[in-house]
């Protein structure tokens, strides 16, 4: 939600989303940055977000806006900050340290303020390994396809094949460091079929969620990234059978005519984990 619109933030606080991101970056004109900081601070202090995570997307560390973005919103006790255009571990570390210093000034636990890094530059993709190894409080990597395409001179297409390498690399870096991987924004608000297809492919790649820019996209994204009843039922059967066979000292076994071993069991456990997170179990 644009950080300078209290009305839109109020609406967002009632939507079926996991997180509400109050944006101080691309959604806010340069002349409205100060207003957006005040509005976001007030929203954090006064609105009831329920169980929704309250995040603030600041401007990039080298932008000249970052320090004021954090200093003027941290008293609102956000659950975390979304850091855009992360191009190096050094920039992310500097951003983390500044947030921690501001947290201490306000008597807050800096370790409880999550960081979500958006990787959307060529340098960021090249430095993914070091960025993903930052450690707590980094919780997620978000892939930004459109800024990356602009940075490398690629032509954006509906298939997103031009950013497939980077999109896959973000998932792998996230998985290697026990981070969540959040997929790209889908800009065509009227093409819900295209959105569903992109969600399905993102989930196939290993993404655990998706950035959403309009309420009408929420149902499609929530459905696409939540396990189906059939997937949950099969995962439960695999987990139960695995437990029974493990008690007998058996590692691999057949179930419904298909071989089940360690990787299949791990996939089933991931399905059940996502089902619990979605409130389906």
QUITA-V640883 format. One line per field, one symbol per residue. ss: DSSP state (H for helix, E for strand, L for the rest). psi: psi as a letter, one per 40 degrees, with the letter a starting at -180 (. if undefined). A space follows every 10 residues. Layout:
# QUITA-V640883
ss: ???
psi: ???
This chain:
# QUITA-V640883
ss: LELLLHHHHH HHLLLLLLEE EEELLLLLLH HHHHHHHHHH HHHHHHLLLL LLEEEEEELL HHHLLHHHHH HLLHHHLLLE EEELLLLLHH HHHHHHHHHH HHHHHLLLLH HHLEEEEEEL LHHHHHLHHH HHLLLLLEEE EEELHHHHHH HHLLLLLLLL HHHHHHHHHH HHHHHHLLLE EEELLLLLLL LHHHHHHHHH HHHHHLLLEE LLLLHHHHHH HHHHHLLLHH HHHHHHHHHH HHHHHHHLLL LLEEELLEEE LHHHHHHHHH HHHHHHHLLL L
psi: hheegddddd ddeeigidih hhhebdehid eedddddddd ddddddiheb ehhhihhiii dededddddd deedeefiei hhhifheidd dddddddddd dddddefihd eehihhhhhf idddddeddd deedaiehdi hhhgdddddd defihhiddf deeddddddd dddddeffii hhiiihehee gddddddddd dddddeieai hheideeddd ddddeiiidd dddddddddd dddddddefh diiihfeihh addddddddd dddddddefe .
